[in-house]
Amino acid sequence: MTTTTTAPPARRFRLSWSPRGGSDRLRADRRLGYLLVAPAVVSLLAVTGYPLLYNLWNSFHHENLTDAAQAHTFSGVSNYSKLFSSSDFVSSLTRTVGFMVVSVAFETVVAVGLALVLHKAFKGRGLVRAAVLIPWAVPTVVSALLWKTMFDPRNGFVDYLLGVFHLPGAHTTWLAGEWTSWAAILVADAWKNVPFMAIILLAGLQLIPDDVYEAARIDGASAWQSFRRITLPLLKPALVVALVFRALQAFLIFDVIFIMTGGGPGTTTETLSYFNYHAFLVDTDFGFGGAISISLVVLSLVIAGICTRALRPST
């Protein structure tokens, strides 16, 4: 007689984690994240939301202090029609976009080179990194006044140095001509903002593993090939952040131009922000100024979207 033995039933182990429990935990973490950022979001909305809505309301009304008889009168889209048909608006927009493209391109090249230098190991690197941030820490009004003085042909040293080394531009009244004024504004703006971009790019460089460069050297890649095939692609996320911030700052530039040239000579250095300032505080036309402000917001969003989409890292 043979006896048959049956295998004991397999034990069923219940996992402590389940998809349902994981999704609940994810939702709880998401709610916690929303709660943590809520104070900052509310503060930003309180600071920026009211002026934005107020300008939007102004843009559809006749709000001119020189014409108090028609104050608060609804005007529909007349302010926007006046804006888009204004030759001054088109000229200011052209100058603003041109300055943004040139300054961002120039400052990006300089910032990438500066970030690569600061990424190298050398004696006193920490001190150099701290010193690089000094121009960025100086208030914009102070740096603009500083550069305005330096470009003065009588009191500044720019003209003196160019004359000593027999370089082009000596004995030039820099802030009296259109293109020389833009050159001076570009130098002052770059001195202020290149350190900001360099620090962002330096943070991106520090995230790139050294093993990648070591493998490239073993494969015989040159320094330029490593930079083009490794550094630039892996630096793209930091580059997107730096370019978006810089493009928006350059597009909304006002204080440097206000201090150094006042929009002159004539209106040759007048940007959209300066055009908006003139409509608000000189012409006291709050309706027209509100339309300019709303157009600045919309154009800034478009520029940010273009930069983000064009430089979005490939997956």
C-alpha positions as CSV (number, residue, x, y, z in Angstrom):
1,M,0.0,0.0,0.0
2,T,1.5,3.3,-1.1
3,T,0.8,6.5,0.6
4,T,0.6,9.7,-1.3
5,T,1.8,12.9,0.3
6,T,0.4,16.2,-0.7
7,A,2.5,19.3,-0.7
8,P,1.5,21.8,1.8
9,P,-0.4,24.7,0.4
10,A,1.8,27.6,-0.7
11,R,1.8,30.5,1.6
12,R,0.6,33.7,0.4
13,F,2.6,36.7,1.5
14,R,0.8,40.0,1.6
15,L,3.0,42.8,0.5
16,S,3.0,45.8,2.8
17,W,2.9,48.0,-0.3
18,S,0.2,48.0,-2.8
19,P,-0.5,50.2,-5.8
20,R,-3.5,51.6,-4.1
21,G,-1.5,52.4,-1.0
22,G,1.3,53.9,-3.1
23,S,-1.1,56.2,-5.0
24,D,-2.6,57.3,-1.6
25,R,0.8,58.1,-0.3
26,L,1.7,60.0,-3.5
27,R,-1.5,62.1,-3.2
28,A,-0.7,62.8,0.4
29,D,2.8,63.9,-0.5
30,R,1.4,66.1,-3.3
31,R,-1.1,67.7,-0.9
32,L,1.7,68.4,1.5
33,G,3.8,70.0,-1.2
34,Y,0.9,72.2,-2.2
35,L,0.4,73.3,1.5
36,L,4.1,74.1,1.8
37,V,4.3,76.3,-1.3
38,A,0.9,77.9,-0.7
39,P,2.2,80.8,1.5
40,A,4.8,81.7,-1.2
41,V,2.1,81.5,-4.0
42,V,-0.3,83.6,-2.0
43,S,2.4,86.2,-1.3
44,L,3.4,86.3,-5.0
45,L,-0.2,86.7,-6.0
46,A,-0.7,89.5,-3.5
47,V,2.3,91.3,-4.8
48,T,1.9,90.7,-8.5
49,G,-1.8,89.8,-8.9
50,Y,-3.3,93.1,-7.9
51,P,-1.1,95.3,-10.1
52,L,-1.7,93.0,-13.1
53,L,-5.5,93.1,-12.7
54,Y,-5.4,96.9,-12.1
55,N,-3.4,97.4,-15.3
56,L,-5.8,95.1,-17.1
57,W,-8.7,97.2,-15.9
58,N,-6.9,100.4,-16.9
59,S,-6.2,99.1,-20.3
60,F,-9.9,99.0,-21.2
61,H,-10.7,102.5,-19.7
62,H,-9.8,106.1,-20.4
63,E,-7.5,106.9,-17.5
64,N,-5.6,110.1,-18.2
65,L,-4.9,112.6,-15.5
66,T,-4.7,115.4,-18.0
67,D,-8.3,114.7,-19.1
68,A,-10.2,114.3,-15.8
69,A,-13.6,115.0,-17.4
70,Q,-13.5,111.5,-19.0
71,A,-11.9,109.6,-16.2
72,H,-12.9,106.0,-15.7
73,T,-14.7,105.9,-19.0
74,F,-14.9,102.5,-20.6
75,S,-13.0,102.7,-23.9
76,G,-13.0,99.0,-25.1
77,V,-9.9,98.1,-27.1
78,S,-9.1,101.7,-28.1
79,N,-5.9,101.7,-26.0
80,Y,-4.7,98.5,-27.7
81,S,-5.6,99.9,-31.1
82,K,-3.6,103.0,-30.3
83,L,-0.7,100.8,-29.1
84,F,-0.4,98.5,-32.1
85,S,-0.8,101.4,-34.5
86,S,1.9,103.5,-32.8
87,S,5.2,103.8,-34.6
88,D,6.9,104.5,-31.2
89,F,5.7,101.1,-29.9
90,V,7.0,99.3,-33.0
91,S,10.4,101.1,-32.7
92,S,10.7,100.4,-29.0
93,L,9.8,96.7,-29.5
94,T,12.4,96.4,-32.3
95,R,15.1,98.0,-30.1
96,T,14.1,95.8,-27.2
97,V,14.2,92.5,-29.1
98,G,17.5,93.5,-30.8
99,F,19.1,94.3,-27.4
100,M,17.8,91.1,-25.9
101,V,19.1,88.9,-28.7
102,V,22.6,90.5,-28.8
103,S,23.0,90.8,-25.0
104,V,21.8,87.3,-24.2
105,A,24.0,85.8,-26.9
106,F,27.1,87.8,-25.8
107,E,26.6,87.2,-22.1
108,T,25.9,83.5,-22.6
109,V,29.2,82.9,-24.4
110,V,31.1,84.9,-21.7
111,A,29.2,83.1,-18.9
112,V,29.9,79.7,-20.3
113,G,33.7,80.5,-20.5
114,L,33.7,81.9,-17.0
115,A,31.8,78.9,-15.6
116,L,34.3,76.5,-17.2
117,V,37.2,78.5,-15.6
118,L,35.6,78.5,-12.2
119,H,34.9,74.8,-12.5
120,K,38.6,74.0,-12.8
121,A,40.6,73.2,-9.6
122,F,43.2,75.9,-8.8
123,K,44.6,77.6,-5.8
124,G,42.3,80.3,-4.4
125,R,39.2,79.1,-6.4
126,G,36.8,79.8,-3.5
127,L,38.0,83.4,-3.3
128,V,37.7,83.9,-7.0
129,R,34.2,82.5,-7.0
130,A,33.2,84.9,-4.2
131,A,34.8,87.8,-6.0
132,V,33.0,87.0,-9.3
133,L,29.7,87.6,-7.5
134,I,30.5,91.1,-6.4
135,P,29.2,92.8,-9.6
136,W,25.9,90.9,-9.4
137,A,25.6,91.9,-5.7
138,V,26.0,95.6,-6.5
139,P,22.6,97.3,-6.9
140,T,21.7,98.0,-10.5
141,V,21.4,101.8,-10.0
142,V,24.8,101.9,-8.4
143,S,26.5,99.9,-11.2
144,A,24.7,102.0,-13.9
145,L,25.9,105.2,-12.3
146,L,29.4,103.7,-12.0
147,W,29.5,102.8,-15.7
148,K,28.0,106.2,-16.7
149,T,30.9,107.9,-14.9
150,M,33.5,105.5,-16.5
151,F,32.2,106.3,-20.0
152,D,32.3,110.0,-19.4
153,P,35.1,111.4,-21.7
154,R,36.3,113.8,-19.1
155,N,36.0,112.0,-15.8
156,G,36.0,108.3,-16.8
157,F,38.9,106.0,-17.5
158,V,37.5,104.1,-20.5
159,D,38.4,106.9,-22.9
160,Y,41.8,107.3,-21.2
161,L,42.7,103.6,-21.5
162,L,41.6,103.5,-25.2
163,G,43.8,106.5,-25.9
164,V,46.8,105.1,-24.0
165,F,46.7,101.8,-26.0
166,H,45.7,103.5,-29.2
167,L,42.5,101.5,-29.6
168,P,39.4,102.4,-31.6
169,G,36.9,104.4,-29.7
170,A,39.3,106.8,-28.0
171,H,38.1,110.4,-27.7
172,T,34.5,109.3,-28.1
173,T,31.5,110.7,-26.3
174,W,30.0,107.3,-25.8
175,L,26.6,108.3,-24.5
176,A,26.0,110.9,-27.2
177,G,25.6,108.5,-30.1
178,E,23.1,105.8,-30.8
179,W,25.3,102.8,-31.4
180,T,28.0,103.9,-28.9
181,S,25.2,104.3,-26.3
182,W,24.0,100.8,-26.9
183,A,27.6,99.5,-26.7
184,A,28.0,101.2,-23.3
185,I,24.6,99.8,-22.1
186,L,25.6,96.3,-23.2
187,V,28.9,96.5,-21.3
188,A,27.2,97.7,-18.1
189,D,24.5,95.1,-18.4
190,A,27.0,92.3,-19.1
191,W,29.2,93.3,-16.1
192,K,26.2,93.1,-13.9
193,N,24.5,89.9,-15.1
194,V,27.3,87.6,-16.5
195,P,28.2,86.5,-12.9
196,F,24.5,85.5,-12.4
197,M,24.5,83.3,-15.4
198,A,28.0,81.9,-14.7
199,I,27.0,80.7,-11.2
200,I,23.9,78.9,-12.6
201,L,26.0,77.2,-15.3
202,L,28.7,76.4,-12.7
203,A,26.1,74.5,-10.7
204,G,25.1,72.6,-13.8
205,L,28.8,71.7,-14.5
206,Q,29.3,70.3,-11.1
207,L,26.5,67.8,-11.7
208,I,28.3,66.2,-14.6
209,P,30.3,63.1,-13.5
210,D,34.0,63.2,-14.0
211,D,33.8,59.5,-15.2
212,V,32.2,60.7,-18.4
213,Y,35.1,62.9,-19.3
214,E,37.6,60.1,-18.3
215,A,35.9,57.7,-20.6
216,A,36.0,60.3,-23.4
217,R,39.7,60.8,-22.9
218,I,40.3,57.1,-23.1
219,D,38.4,57.0,-26.3
220,G,40.6,59.7,-27.7
221,A,38.2,62.6,-27.7
222,S,39.7,66.1,-27.9
223,A,38.8,68.9,-25.5
224,W,36.5,70.5,-28.1
225,Q,34.8,67.1,-28.8
226,S,34.2,66.6,-25.1
227,F,32.8,70.1,-24.7
228,R,30.5,69.7,-27.7
229,R,29.4,66.1,-27.2
230,I,29.3,65.9,-23.4
231,T,29.4,69.3,-21.7
232,L,26.8,71.2,-23.8
233,P,24.2,68.4,-23.9
234,L,24.5,67.7,-20.1
235,L,24.6,71.4,-19.3
236,K,21.3,72.1,-21.2
237,P,19.0,72.1,-18.2
238,A,21.0,74.7,-16.4
239,L,21.4,76.6,-19.6
240,V,17.6,76.7,-20.1
241,V,17.2,78.3,-16.6
242,A,19.9,80.8,-17.2
243,L,18.7,81.8,-20.6
244,V,15.0,82.2,-19.6
245,F,16.0,84.4,-16.6
246,R,18.4,86.5,-18.7
247,A,16.1,86.8,-21.7
248,L,13.3,88.1,-19.5
249,Q,15.6,90.5,-17.7
250,A,17.0,91.8,-21.0
251,F,13.5,92.2,-22.5
252,L,12.3,94.2,-19.4
253,I,15.5,96.3,-19.1
254,F,14.8,99.8,-17.7
255,D,17.0,100.9,-14.8
256,V,20.3,100.8,-16.7
257,I,18.9,102.8,-19.6
258,F,17.1,105.2,-17.3
259,I,20.3,106.0,-15.4
260,M,22.8,106.0,-18.3
261,T,21.0,107.5,-21.3
262,G,17.4,108.4,-20.2
263,G,16.2,106.8,-23.5
264,G,18.4,109.2,-25.5
265,P,19.9,110.6,-27.5
266,G,16.4,111.4,-28.6
267,T,14.5,108.1,-28.3
268,T,17.2,105.9,-29.8
269,T,17.7,103.8,-26.6
270,E,14.1,103.8,-25.6
271,T,12.9,100.2,-24.8
272,L,9.4,98.9,-24.1
273,S,9.8,99.3,-20.4
274,Y,11.0,102.9,-20.8
275,F,8.1,103.5,-23.2
276,N,5.8,102.2,-20.6
277,Y,7.4,104.4,-17.9
278,H,6.9,107.5,-20.2
279,A,3.2,106.7,-20.7
280,F,2.6,106.2,-17.0
281,L,4.6,108.9,-15.3
282,V,5.3,111.5,-17.9
283,D,2.1,111.5,-20.0
284,T,0.0,110.2,-17.0
285,D,-2.0,108.1,-19.4
286,F,-2.8,105.1,-17.2
287,G,-5.1,103.5,-19.8
288,F,-2.4,103.5,-22.5
289,G,0.2,102.5,-20.0
290,G,-1.9,99.6,-18.8
291,A,-2.2,98.4,-22.4
292,I,1.6,98.5,-22.7
293,S,2.0,96.7,-19.4
294,I,-0.3,93.9,-20.4
295,S,1.5,93.5,-23.8
296,L,4.8,93.3,-21.8
297,V,3.4,90.4,-19.7
298,V,2.1,88.6,-22.8
299,L,5.4,89.0,-24.7
300,S,7.4,87.9,-21.7
301,L,5.4,84.7,-21.5
302,V,5.9,84.1,-25.2
303,I,9.6,84.6,-24.8
304,A,9.8,82.3,-21.8
305,G,7.8,79.6,-23.7
306,I,10.0,79.9,-26.8
307,C,13.3,79.6,-24.8
308,T,12.0,76.6,-22.8
309,R,10.7,74.8,-25.9
310,A,13.7,75.5,-28.1
311,L,16.2,74.4,-25.4
312,R,14.1,71.6,-23.8
313,P,16.4,68.6,-23.1
314,S,15.8,65.7,-25.4
315,T,14.5,62.6,-23.7
